Amino acid sequence: MKKLIVVIGLPGSGKDTQIELIQNIKNVEVLRVGDLIRDLAKKDSEIEKAMSNGDLVNDKKVNDMVDEKIKSYQPNSMIISDGFPRRLSQAEWLEEYAKENSIEIDKYLLLKITDEESMKRLLKRGRSDDTEEVISHRIDIFHQETNEVIDFYKSRNKYVEVDGIGSVEEIHERMKDSLGW
């Protein structure tokens, strides 16, 4: 049976960094939905436009990408999903999908930082879609869409919150503790 851990957080919360550190200590597959979407945006102008505006991409397209990627992993894989699901409809789809495909959703982990910290980190990062206006929009969307998902996983006793402020090492220790490693 595949096992899935969802790691989510505001843009700039350190998900990529922490997931890379986890990869150094555990044999895990990483489902980087953002990377899949950025690759698809190169071929699909509708997705490219949504990304440049800081909007979320159509659920069906995202769910299809997730399905295809998860099916490519070995049967007993441990998978970390980076930033998916972000909407309640995606979380509901993922729960159903997991049941139908022998996947255990183990934890839904929020790497928590403030909106101000998110803005500060992303402006330093300097990607082309990291303008103040786009970042603010992404933060707003995160709160609008993801709060329902957090409530969904809290009701299933799968939600864990990790303080994402501090040194990379301190946050990594908190991540490992929250995962029981």
N, C-alpha and C positions, 0 to 999 in steps of 0.2 A: 504494500500500500504506500502510495506517495503521501508525504507529509508536507503541509504548507504553512509557512509563517509569513504573515503580511506585515511589512514595515512601512509605516506612513508617517508623514510629517509635513509641516509647512515647507514650501520651497526654501532651500538653503539650510534645512535642519540637520544636515550631515548624514542623511540616509546612505548615500553612496560610500562615504568614508567608512561608516560603521559596518556596512555590508561587506566591504572589501576586507576589513579586519576579521569579520566572522569567517570569511572564506579561507583565511590563513589558519584557522583553528579547526574548522569543520569542513567536511566534504559536502558542499551544498551547490545546488543549481540556483542561479539567480535570474529571476524573471524581471527584466528591466523594461517595464512597459513604456517609459519615457523614451528609451532608445528605439524601441520598436516603432513608436509613433513618429519620432524624428526621421527614421529611415523611410517610413511610408510617406511622410510629408514631401520627401524629395521627388516622389512620383505622383502625388495627389495634391493639387493646388487648393482644394477645399480644406484639407487637413493642415496644409502649410499656413493658410489664412487664419484658421482657428488658433494654431500655435502662436503665430505672431501677435495675435490679439490677446493672448493669455487665456483663451477659452478652452474648455474640455472638449475632447473629440467624441463623436457619435458612439454611443454604447455598443451598438452592433459591431462596428468595425473593431473596437477595442476588444470586445468579448471574443470575436473570431480570432484575433491575433493571439490572445491569451490561450485559447483552446489549442491552436496550432502549436504554440511553443510548449505548453505543458505536455502535450502528446509526444513531443520529441524527446522528453526525458525518460530515463530508465524507470522501470516499474517501482522500485523501492527508494526513489530519490527523495531527498529532503530539499524542498524548494523554498526560497525566500522571494516573495513578491515585493518588488520595490515600487510602492505607490499605487497599488491596485488591490482592492477596489476603492474608488474615490466617491462614488455615488451609491445611494441606497439601492437603486435598480441593479447596479453592478454587484453589490454584496449579495443581494437575493439571487441573482443569476449564479454567482460563484458558489453559494451554498448548494443550490440544486445541482450544478455541474459537478461539485465535489462528491455528492452522494452517488450520482450516476457513473462516476469514473474512479471510484475507490480512492478518494483523496481525503485525508484527514486535515481539516483546518485547525491547526494547533493553537495559534495565537494571532491576535491582531494588535500589533505594537505601535503605539504613537510615540515618536521621538519629538518631545514637546519643547518648543522655543516660543518666544514672544514674536508678535508681528514686527516689532522694531528690530529685533535681532535678525529676523528673516530678511528684511529690507537691507540692513547693514551688510550681511554676508553676501547677498546676491549682487549688490552694487560692486563689491570687491571682486566677485567672480568674473564679471565683465563679459558674459555671453551676449551675443547680438540681441537676444530677446529679453535681456535683463535691464530694461529701462524702468525708472521709478513708476511711471504710469502702468506699464504692463505688470510689474511686480505687485503693485497695489491691487490690481484687478485679480491677479492669481491668488493673492492672499484672501481677498473677499470671496472668491469662488470656493477656495478651500474651506473656509468657514461655513458658507452656505450649504455646500454639498456634503461635506465630510462629517459634520456634526450628527447628521442622521445615521451615518454609517457607524460612528462611534457608539451611539445609543443601541444600534442593532447588535453590535458585538458585545457590548456590556450586558445586554439581556441574555446572552448565551454564555456568559462568564468566560469569554475568550479575550477580553480587552485588557491590555497592560499599558501603562503610561511610564515613559522613561524621561527623566529630566535631560534635555539636550544642551544644557548650558554647562560649560566647564571645558577642561582639556579633553582632547581626543581620547586619551587613555582613561580618564575618569568616566566619560560617557560609555566607553567600551566595557568597562567593568560593570556599569549599571545595566547595560544591554545583556551581558552574559548572566548576571544575577537574575534578571527578569525572565530569561529563557531557561533558567535552571541549569546552567552550564558551569 
